[in-house]
Amino acid sequence: MDNKLLLNQNYNESTYLQSATELTVMFHFQNKFNSSFEYEPKLNSDSKKNPEFRVTEKEKYKFSVEAKCPDLKEWEEEERSEDIKISITGRQKYHKEDFENLKNLLESGFNGPEDERKNITKSKSMDNKLKDFVQSAHKKFPSFSNIDDFNVLFVNLGTPDTIERWLRYLRENEGIFTKNSFVPTETFNLIDGIVITNLMQRHTNEQNITGSAWDLNDAFCMFIPNPNCKIEKKSARTSFLESITSYEKEYTTYEVPGTAPEEVKINVKFGYFVREFLEENMKKFLF
């Protein structure tokens, strides 16, 4: 474990968070399936790298798991700046023009003192980082997969705002899990689904959370099926979902209150879901 956390080296927060979140996922499945736990198994002969682990459930279903945690330090620093940020939802053909038009509109409407004028910048997208994650995981999973093999990528993120943004990378225009994905589907169709967690946030704020940062049961998890996977594996998926607490169904059926247009509601849905459904209604404080 010391080697995994690189405790014998100079501390680097991003490296630590990658290792800590990865180990948290690993511990969870090792505790549940200790006798069948395989660490970094060689599953794809064409790849030099292996997934984090594989476990077998009921001597039938094989769950192969890869875990990733992005380095958000630079992105978070940009978001914390006093600049006015414009976020372009999904992949848009004319995103540069749209940004410039909106920027010009905001600047022309400013009537305050010149020294109070703020810079207007475009919020950085990290959808290419998610693209790297799914394509890297794809290469580690078995090239031949039957209905009992279930391949999952855990993406360990931070605050509700961060998760909201990454959900858009999956589901908005040309999102990775859409029919018109900007990523060639054959480069990630061995992945059966992604589990989004808030383990990064929990390990970053370990002293200010409910429960333990090292316990996946105390964290937020949401499974998102890959609509572009090679084979639909309903039984294996059901078995996998029994091993974690996923809020996929609750999030899918949740409706944002109010009369705002649906295209507005979808972009704030996750934050409302956490505050209104999880915390106010269910009294679950996972963040």
Secondary structure, DSSP 8 states (H G I E B T S, - for coil): -HHHHTTTS---HHHHHHHHHHHHHHHHHHHHSGGG-EES----TT-S---SEEEEETTTEEEEEEEE----HHHHHHHHSSSEEE---S--TTHHHHHHHHHHHHHHT--S-GGG---EEE----HHHHHHHHHHHHHHS-SS--TTEEEEEEEE--SHHHHHHHHHHHHSTT-TTSTT-SS-GGGTTT--EEEEE-HHHHHHTGGGSSS-TT-GGGS-EEEEE-TT-SS--HHHHHHHHTTS---HHHHHH----SSS-HHHHTTTHHHHIIIIIIIIIS-----
